[in-house]
Amino acid sequence: MIIKILALSGSSRRGSLNQKLLDIAVHGSRNAGAVVTSVRLADYALPIYESDLEADHGLPEGAKRLQSAIAEHDALLIATPEYNGGYTAMLKNALDWVSRPREDGTSGVTLLAGKVAALVSASPGPLGGLRSQLALRTVLDKLGVLVIPDAFALGMAHVAFDDEVGLKDKGAEKAVANVGLSLCRTAERLANKS
Ligand SMILES: Cc1cc2nc3c(=O)[nH]c(=O)nc-3n(C[C@H](O)[C@H](O)[C@H](O)COP(=O)(O)O)c2cc1C
C-alpha cells in the first residue's frame, strides 16, 4: 500500500524556517515511497474560529477543503514553529475548524482520530521549538492522533541552512529526513494490520 502523507506547517511566512525544515522531512517521506501533498495553511484562508460564525455561516470553504485533504491522507507531517512557548494560533485554528462537524453531519474529530503524525520544528533559539512540539502533542493526543516518537527540533535555525535546500550539518539533515521516513514506515505497519 502506498502511504499518502499531508505535510503542513504552522507558519506560512515567506522564507519560513519551519517550511524549509518540513521540506527536508518531506524528502525523506518521498524517498521512503510515500506520496506527499504539501499544503500551506494560509491558502485555506481560515477566519479565527468562533462558534457564532459557524452557527451563522457554517464551515468556511477552506475548512471544508482542509477536512477533505485530511480525510484523503493516511498521515500528517507537521512543522510547528514556537510562539511564546506554545505552537502557533494558525495551527490551532486549523485544528479547531477541522474538528467541527462536516457538512454531512459526521464528526470532524473522526477525520483525525487514528491518523499517524510526525513533528519537526525550527527556531532561532537554542531549543529549536521543542516546547511547541510538546504542546502540540498534547492536543493531537486528545484528538486521537498517534504521534510517533521520531521528531526533530532544529535550534539556531536562522544559521543552520546551507545555500541550497539542506542543512549545513549533514548528520542533522539525515535525521530530519529520517523523521519523514519513519512516519511512512509506521503508517505502512499500521495499514498492514488493519
Ligand atoms: C510572537 C512570537 C513569539 C515567539 N516565541 C518564541 C518562543 O517562545 N521560542 C522560540 O524559540 N522562538 C520564538 N519565536 C521566534 C520564532 O521561533 C521565529 O520567528 C521562527 O522563525 C518562526 O518560524 P518560521 O520561520 O517558520 O516562521 C517567536 C516569534 C514570534 C513572532
The ligand as an SDF file (V2000), in Angstrom:
LIG
                    3D

 31 33  0  0  0  0  0  0  0  0999 V2000
    5.0190   36.0590   18.6280 C   0  0  0  0  0  0  0  0  0  0  0  0
    6.3010   35.2850   18.5730 C   0  0  0  0  0  0  0  0  0  0  0  0
    6.6950   34.5440   19.6610 C   0  0  0  0  0  0  0  0  0  0  0  0
    7.8650   33.7660   19.6080 C   0  0  0  0  0  0  0  0  0  0  0  0
    8.1860   32.9800   20.6810 N   0  0  0  0  0  0  0  0  0  0  0  0
    9.2200   32.1190   20.5660 C   0  0  0  0  0  0  0  0  0  0  0  0
    9.4680   31.1680   21.6010 C   0  0  0  0  0  0  0  0  0  0  0  0
    8.7850   31.0880   22.5910 O   0  0  0  0  0  0  0  0  0  0  0  0
   10.5000   30.3220   21.4300 N   0  0  0  0  0  0  0  0  0  0  0  0
   11.2880   30.3320   20.3150 C   0  0  0  0  0  0  0  0  0  0  0  0
   12.2050   29.5090   20.2150 O   0  0  0  0  0  0  0  0  0  0  0  0
   11.0700   31.2290   19.3060 N   0  0  0  0  0  0  0  0  0  0  0  0
   10.0530   32.1040   19.4230 C   0  0  0  0  0  0  0  0  0  0  0  0
    9.7910   32.9970   18.4140 N   0  0  0  0  0  0  0  0  0  0  0  0
   10.7050   33.0580   17.2570 C   0  0  0  0  0  0  0  0  0  0  0  0
   10.2620   32.0720   16.1820 C   0  0  0  0  0  0  0  0  0  0  0  0
   10.7430   30.7930   16.5110 O   0  0  0  0  0  0  0  0  0  0  0  0
   10.8280   32.5370   14.8480 C   0  0  0  0  0  0  0  0  0  0  0  0
   10.1930   33.7480   14.4630 O   0  0  0  0  0  0  0  0  0  0  0  0
   10.6910   31.4940   13.7740 C   0  0  0  0  0  0  0  0  0  0  0  0
   11.4540   31.9050   12.6520 O   0  0  0  0  0  0  0  0  0  0  0  0
    9.2310   31.2830   13.3780 C   0  0  0  0  0  0  0  0  0  0  0  0
    9.1250   30.2110   12.4930 O   0  0  0  0  0  0  0  0  0  0  0  0
    9.0880   30.4190   10.8870 P   0  0  0  0  0  0  0  0  0  0  0  0
   10.4700   30.8920   10.4790 O   0  0  0  0  0  0  0  0  0  0  0  0
    8.8160   29.0610   10.3890 O   0  0  0  0  0  0  0  0  0  0  0  0
    8.0440   31.4200   10.5680 O   0  0  0  0  0  0  0  0  0  0  0  0
    8.6530   33.7910   18.4470 C   0  0  0  0  0  0  0  0  0  0  0  0
    8.2530   34.5810   17.3600 C   0  0  0  0  0  0  0  0  0  0  0  0
    7.0950   35.3030   17.4150 C   0  0  0  0  0  0  0  0  0  0  0  0
    6.6640   36.1150   16.1980 C   0  0  0  0  0  0  0  0  0  0  0  0
  1  2  1  0
  2  3  1  0
  2 30  2  0
  3  4  2  0
  4  5  1  0
  4 28  1  0
  5  6  2  0
  6  7  1  0
  6 13  1  0
  7  8  2  0
  7  9  1  0
  9 10  1  0
 10 11  2  0
 10 12  1  0
 12 13  2  0
 13 14  1  0
 14 15  1  0
 14 28  1  0
 15 16  1  0
 16 17  1  0
 16 18  1  0
 18 19  1  0
 18 20  1  0
 20 21  1  0
 20 22  1  0
 22 23  1  0
 23 24  1  0
 24 25  2  0
 24 26  1  0
 24 27  1  0
 28 29  2  0
 29 30  1  0
 30 31  1  0
M  END
$$$$
